[in-house]
């Protein structure tokens, strides 16, 4: 019994410092940077797609928070959007992006929504780890197909690259601004980047495959999706793997999620603490 009371006392003292929880939503856009990204800023911004997110945040102190966020966005790009439409590959893709992130936020100023005298707005930075899932697709013969299934760079064939995984880790980081509306509500804006460890968000990375080997293994559709400019009815070029460049394999792809945020603050009272000191009950006292 004595040990249990000690543990309760420790947990209680920790929670007196750990102020409160909040939960919220993000409504904004997602975008990506990679081998198919447009060369000009206007086209790149124009390829942004809608994104939505849910998050729960544990505010340890007025400056430090831990946030668990789940986001859904969409990435897309097309060679025709390149500057002057100079790219001859004629490649394009779209992909949903499912993102689960655990990050630490550090506010520039002390932020306490329960204190009317405290500063009401603060910028913050964040960083952490993300687990994400993607699946690049394109239209082929009036239907959407999963590009990974067609091994467009010969993935898995002898002498070619390995197959890429659709679920991977990334490093999220970024900045934001949160504004205190009242004790219960916070609004803000956030922009986050995800540095991935794959070059296949768009299914484009390094080199064209040996078309003959690709055709024998996966059929004519794989060859057409690998290089839409080839005439499949003519003799296929017998090129060596890793000899004709298709993308830039030295650069991993990135994706971005940002938008407006709205959060509700759960200012718990009692032994599990509160951001508000009003009527705070505190921890029970035990005689040990």
Secondary structure by P-SEA (a helix, b strand, c coil): caaaaaaaaaaaaaaaacccccccccccccccccccccccaaaaaaabbbbbbccccccccccbbbbbbbbbbcccccccccccccccccccbbbbbbbbbbbbbbbccccccccccccccccccbbbbbbbbbbbbbbccccccccccccccccccccccccccccbbbbbbbcbbbbbcccccccbbbbbbbbccccccccccbbbcaaaaaaacccaaaaaaaccccccccccccccccccccccccbbbbbbbbbbbbbbbbccccccccccccccccbbbbcc
